[in-house]
Amino acid sequence: MLLQDLPRLNCGCYRNPLPGYLNLDMQETAKDCERGDEILLLDVREGLPFGDGTVAEVRGDQFLEHLMLPELVAFLDECKRVLCVGGEVRFEFPDMLAGARGDIDARFVKEQGREVAGVPDELTMLNLLTYEWGHRCVLSLELVLPLFSQRFTVRHAARFGADATILGVKTDAH
């Protein structure tokens, strides 16, 4: 089977399903959107229901931080298992070390009226990122990169503001 014929997974899509992907989320409220019928309810912490080497891509935008660290490691192993040789992983996540250095765009705080008297908006935003939005682990590009490098050939890793992106490819059949 050709790579382009294999499924592509969008994990933790919430209410943002992507065309051409199997859009996965574990929250029933994810389906409460215009294209909710395109979302498959699935808890990836229980594994991915695909055979070894049968998936072309696994991606997740602002998803990994919602897993606890042991779940993150198990999920990356599961990604490697289901990906075919040449298959890709693509993940974007908040880089908390970059955020702590002040690389946070804190406009959201004012836009949403979330200011806290006497507290810099950047600190309020950092706390929103780590507490109120259901994040279960703190990630940083430099510290997460070895987890990917142990499983995939990393083709791209970069930080932009307080977010990071990693693109990896499965290069062996193991």
VENMO-V459408 format. One record per backbone hydrogen bond with DSSP energy under -1.0 kcal/mol. CO is the residue of the C=O (numbers start at 1). NH is the residue of the N-H. If there is no record, write none. Layout:
BEGIN
((CO & NH) (CO & NH))
END
This chain:
BEGIN
((2 & 5) (3 & 6) (7 & 56) (8 & 22) (9 & 59) (10 & 24) (13 & 16) (18 & 21) (22 & 10) (23 & 40) (24 & 12) (24 & 13) (25 & 42) (27 & 30) (28 & 31) (29 & 32) (31 & 33) (33 & 36) (35 & 38) (36 & 39) (40 & 25) (43 & 46) (44 & 47) (48 & 50) (51 & 54) (55 & 84) (56 & 88) (57 & 9) (58 & 90) (59 & 11) (60 & 92) (63 & 66) (64 & 67) (65 & 136) (65 & 137) (68 & 72) (69 & 73) (70 & 74) (71 & 75) (72 & 76) (73 & 77) (74 & 78) (75 & 79) (76 & 80) (77 & 81) (78 & 82) (79 & 83) (81 & 53) (82 & 55) (84 & 87) (87 & 170) (88 & 58) (89 & 168) (90 & 60) (91 & 166) (92 & 62) (93 & 164) (95 & 99) (96 & 100) (97 & 101) (98 & 103) (99 & 102) (106 & 109) (107 & 111) (108 & 112) (109 & 114) (110 & 113) (116 & 119) (120 & 124) (121 & 125) (122 & 126) (123 & 127) (124 & 128) (125 & 129) (126 & 130) (127 & 131) (128 & 133) (131 & 134) (139 & 96) (140 & 144) (141 & 145) (144 & 147) (144 & 148) (145 & 149) (146 & 150) (148 & 151) (148 & 152) (153 & 169) (156 & 167) (158 & 165) (160 & 163) (162 & 95) (163 & 160) (164 & 93) (165 & 158) (166 & 91) (167 & 155) (167 & 156) (168 & 89) (169 & 153) (170 & 86))
END
